[in-house]
């Protein structure tokens, strides 16, 4: 980095034309440098203000952790389902503007732990059942007129339909989701997660359009927002 000195005539013996020219050049360069530094500082002010505003707006940070239903020792940090992420980006972060997702455990104020299990169940449903049978036989028709009694014999053939109810087995898939919310606290300079949850939620969904995983996250964010009031 270049350094600059003040340029009095005493530092330039003789104070000749060359000395005066060098002094003028250095003064002009110094003025340009000061202008550039002033512009740089001005440019830094908005960026710093924005960063400070973002930091101030985010007063609560939540770390999301998914845990294996059958093996609780297996877990994954920053693991949101597709439905959870869609809800958070579209609705959640707008509705709860003071809450942000934390991506590092050491900055989290809460830890949201959720787990899910897909289970196939069986059931029965009563459905109508129609059976059709063939019918045939002989019929005799007796008629009385002026000539006496007349018996006419004939045959018939046709079908008969009967409708009854029948229990039919079927399979359906249920998504079970359970979640718990834990506070963090700093002990001896380290963030630790409280083993006791401050909030719990569970939902289940029977159809593909159901979103129980989104519902438990929305429940937790609502609880956090209520605590911040």
Secondary structure as UniProt FT lines:
FT   HELIX           9..11
FT   TURN            13..14
FT   HELIX           17..57
FT   STRAND          60..67
FT   TURN            72..73
FT   STRAND          75..77
FT   HELIX           82..87
FT   HELIX           88..92
FT   HELIX           93..95
FT   TURN            97..98
FT   STRAND          99..102
FT   HELIX           105..107
FT   STRAND          110..145
FT   TURN            146..147
FT   STRAND          148..187
FT   TURN            188..189
FT   STRAND          190..193
FT   STRAND          199..205
FT   TURN            208..209
FT   HELIX           212..227
//
